[in-house]
Amino acid sequence: MSHSLLSLAVPGIRALKPYQPGKPTEELERELGITGSLKLASNENPLGPSPKALAAMQGCLGELHLYPDGNGFRLKQALSQKLDVPESGLTLGNGSNDVLDLIARAYLGPGRNAVFSQYAFAVYPISTQAVGAEARIAAANPSDHAMPYGHDLQAMLELINDQTSVVFIANPNNPTGTWLAADELEAFVAAVPERVLVVIDEAYIEYVRESGFPDALRWRERYANLIVTRTFSKIYGLAGLRVGYAVSHPEVADALNRVRQPFNVNSLALLAAEASLDDAEHVARSVQMNVEGLVQLKAGLHKLGLSYIPTVGNFITVDLERSAAPIYEALLREGVIVRPIANYGLPEHLRITVAREQDNQRVLTALEKVLG
């Protein structure tokens, strides 16, 4: 063959580095011949899905030969009532990851650019490059800042130019756990030109108990260029089903729905998400477990002499002050999977998902052992 098949792909695809998911427990156990491994790499809810979601799915198993409702009417209706937003402003996705990709497909392309922060969620550069747009990456706060490695909004504003179509902000941010307060974030949204869409990715918002933290949905009537994305993968425990959504101006939702795949959210996901919205008790238990788990992990890391990035998510990112790769590998041999984030430009850090008390202790004990 005179050409490699990869060279035939469009330029943005050829330059892409694929998303790296957390290692599955099955893969680790197969590789090392161990059992009983613990995965704390993907920020999954240790309590699993709501019992109401499981019951709703059981009732639908006999209808899996039928296509799902392509419009997701019932889930949109439930979201509209819970969030007090119009159904016409809702776009459903195969996880919020899918919705972020729809935004890129609808509003980015060659000759356009997206602005986002250094150390922001890996999907922003992937979706931007995949459609041939330019990624303009603002330097994050320095390590000695009160919010180390977090978004520098002024630096982001300065990167917006005539070709900018989208700005991506994760609040709280993954993988750092850092966050932006309501006043500074709204001032930023107000300063962005109206022709530029501001995407505020709130995948972890249900976990946040920080005073002064914004619910960006409250601003949607003031800023027509605002899109808020959320997911059922985190606190609702439906990561395996893939369902998320965007709330935007109806005209933006119309554009997103034009590029959305038909039936992009499956029947089980639609039912489980709708039922999950109705289970406040499960959400409250998940929040409480996370609050207690963060306290436990912070105390344990402090005892080990390790520092960490401030966080309001369901994970904590630890600064090892040395290459994290050997520590990650040593933890794997202890049957503990955490998340190396060298691909985010943080080669000395590991991200740990908050889990049940005994599992938090297990990762702390394993860390103590491998750090020697």
N, C-alpha and C positions, 0 to 999 in steps of 0.2 A: 504494500500500500504506500502510495507516495505521500499521503498525509496521515498523521495520527488522527483518530476519530475525535479526540478531545479538541484538536485544533480547528475542527469544523464548527464547534460551538461558537455562539456569539461572544464577543470580547469580555463582557461583564461576567459571564459564567466561567470562562477559562481562568479568570483571576480569583475566583471565589475560593474561600476556605470553608468547607461544610460545617454546619453546626455540630458540636460534639456533645452528645447527651451523656448523662451520668452512667457509669458502668452498671449493667443489670446484675443482680445477685446470681442468676443462673450462669452467666458468663464467667464470673469470678470462680464459682464453685466448680465449674467444668474445667477451668484452667488450672486451679490449684488443688483440686480433689478434696475440697473441704465442704462442710455443711454448716448450716446455722449462721450464715453471714448476715450482716446488717448493712442496709443501704441508707446512707444519710447524704446522698449526692444530688437529689433532684427536687428538694423542697416539697415533698409530698406530705399530706396530712397523715400523721401516724394513727389517727382514729378511723381512717378510711372514709367511705361514703356515708351519708345519712341513711339510717334504716328505712326512712320513707322513700329514698331514691331506689334502694334495693327492692322494696315491695312494688314500686311502680314499674320497674323493669320486668319483674317476674310476671306481671299481668300482661305484658306485651309480647312475650317470647313466641306465642303462637301466630303472631302477625308479621314475622320478619321477612316473609315473602313479598310484602307490600312495600312500596317506596315510602319514605318519610314525607311529612308535610313540608314541601319545598320552601314554604314561606315561614314555617315555624310559628304559626298563628298563636297557639296556646302559650308557648314560652314567651313570645313577645308580649302577649297580653299580661302575663304574670309579672314580667320585668317592668312593664309600663306602670302597673299598679304599685309595685314595691318601690320603684325608684322615682315615681311621679314624673315620668318623661313620656312624650308621645310615641306611640308605636311606629309612626312614620320616620322617626329618627333612630330606629334600632336596626343594626345589621348583625346577623348571627354568623359565627365562624366555627371552623373545625379547630377549636381552641382559639385564644386571642391571638396566637401566632398567625393563624390564617387571616384574621382581620387586619393585622399589621401588613401582611403581604398584599391584601386587597388594596390597602391605602397606597402602597408603593405602585401597584399595577395601574391604579386609577389616576394617580397624581404625579408620579415620577417617570423619568425616561431620559433618553439622550438630550443633552442641553439643559437639563434641570439638576438641582442638587437638593440633598437633605442635610440638615444640621443636627448633630447629636453630640453627646459628651463622651470623652474618653472614659473607658470602663463601664459604658452603658451596655444594655442587653444586646447579645450577639446577633439577634435577628435584624436589628436596624441596619447594620452594614450589609448583611446578606441580602435582604430584600431590596436595598438601594442598588447594590451592584448588579443584582440579577436582572434589573430592568434597564441597565445601562446608564443610570444616573451617577452623579458624583457624590461621594460622601465627604462632608466637611466636618471634621471632628475637633471639637473645642477641648483644649487642655482642661483637665479636672482640677479641683482644689488640690494643693500640695499636701503631703503627708502630715505636716505639722499644723494644718488648718483645724478649726473646731469641728468641721465636717470633712475629715480627710477622704480624699479620692471622690468626693461628691461633685455634683454639677456646679460649675461656675457659670451662672446665668449671664453675667456681663460678657464673658468670653464667647458664649453662644450667640448672644445678640450681635456681637461684632462680626460674626461669620456670615450673617444673613446678607445676601446680596440680591440683585435683580433676577438671578436664576434659581433662587431658593423657593421651593414649593412646599416643603414639609419640614417641621421641626419635631423630633422625637424626644420625649422626656419620660423616664420611668420614675414614679414616685409612690412608694419607696423604690430605690434602684436595686436591680439585680445585676451583678453579684455582690455589690458592696454593702447593701442594707441601709445606705444613707438616704436622707430625705430632705425635702424642701418645705418650709413653712408656708402657710396660706398667703400671708402678705407679700412675701418676695416672689412667690410663684405667680400670683395674680398680676402683680406689677409687670412681670415678664410677659405674660399673655397679652396684657394691654399694650405693651410696647412693640410687639411683633406686628408687622404690616398685615392688614386684613386679607390680603391676597395669599398669605402663607398659612397653611394649615398647621395648627399646634396639636400634636397627638400627646395626650397625657395617659401613660400606660399605668393603670392602677391594679395590676395583677395581685398585689399583696395587701391592698388597702383594708380588707376586713380584719387583718391581724393588728392593725395599728391602734395603739392606745395613747399616743403622744398628744398632749394639748397643743393647739395651734396647727394641727395637721389638716390640710384642706380636703374637702370632698369636691373635686373639680366639677362634678355634675351641677352644683349650685350656680356655676358661672355660665352655663350653656346659653341662657337667653341673652346674656350681655355680649357674648363673643361668638358670632356665627361661624368663625373659622376654628372653633375648638372641637376636637374629637376626644372622647374618653373611652379607653378600652379596658375591659375587665374579663375575668376568666372564672370558670367553675373548677379549674384544675387544682387550685391551692386549698383554700379553707373548706371548700365544698367536697374535696376529696374525689373528684371525678377525672383525674388526669388521664386515666386509661380510656376514657370515652371521647375526649377532645371536644369541648364546647366552650365557647367564649362569645363576647359580643362587643360592639361599639355603639356608643351613643353620640349622635352628631346632629347637625342641621339636616332636615329632611332632604335637601338637595344633595348634600354630601352622601347621605345614605342611599339615595337614588343612584349616584355614580358608583358607589361600592357594589350595589346589587347588580349593576350591569356587568361587572367582571366576576362576580361570585359564581362558583360552580353550582349547578343545580343539585339539590339534595346534599349540600356540603356538611350538614349536621344530621347524623343518623337518628333513627327512631328512638333507640334506647337513650341516647344522649339528651334528646329533647325532653323525654319523659322524666329522666333522672334529674335534670337541671330544674325543671318546673317543680318537682317534689322537694328538691333541696332548698329552694327559696322559702318553702313553708316550714322549714325545720330550724327555728331560732335556737332551740335547745342544743342541737348538734354544733351550731356555730359558736354558741357561748362556751360549750365544753372545749372546743378546739382552741378558742382564744385563751381560756384559762390555762390549758395545758401548755400553750406556747409562752405565756407570761412566766409561769413557774419554771419552764424549761430554760428560758433565757437567763433567768436568775441563777439557776443551777450551773449552766455552762460558763457564764461569766465568772462565777466564783471559782469554778474548777480551773479555768484558764489562768485566772489571777494567781492561784496557788501554784500553777506550773511556771509562773513567770512569763506568760505569753500575753501579748497585747492583741486587741481586735478592733475592727472598724465599728463605730457606733451603728446600731441596727434597730429598725422597728418592724422587720419582716419576720419570717419563720425560719431564719437561718442566721448564722454568725460567721464572719470571715476573719480568720485568724492570721496574724502576722508572725511567721516563724523566724524572720530575720536571717534566713538562709534559703537555699534552694529547697522548694517544697516537694519536688519530684521524688527524692529518695524517701521522704517521710510518708508521702502518699503510698508509695510501693510497699513500704514496711507495714503500713496500716492494712493494706490489702491482705498481707500474709497473716494478719491478726483477724481477718474476716470482717473488717470494717471498711466500707466504701464511703469516702467523702469526695469532694469535688476540687480537683486542681484547676486553677484559673490562670495559668500561664498564657492561655490563648486570649485572655482579656488584657494581657500586659501586666499581670500581677504574679510573677513566677515565685515569689516568696510567700504566697498566701494560699490557704486552703479554706474552702467554704463548707460549713457543716450545717446540715438541716437539724432543726430542733425536733426532738423526738420524745418518747415516753421517758420517765425518770430513770428506769433501769438501763435504757439504751443510751441516754445521755451519759450515764456513769460509765457505760462500757467504752464509749469513744474516748472519754477522759482517761480512763485506765489504760487503754491502748496507746494513747498519745504519750502518757507518762513513760510507758515501757519503751516505745520506739525512740523517744528523745533521749532515753538512757541517763 
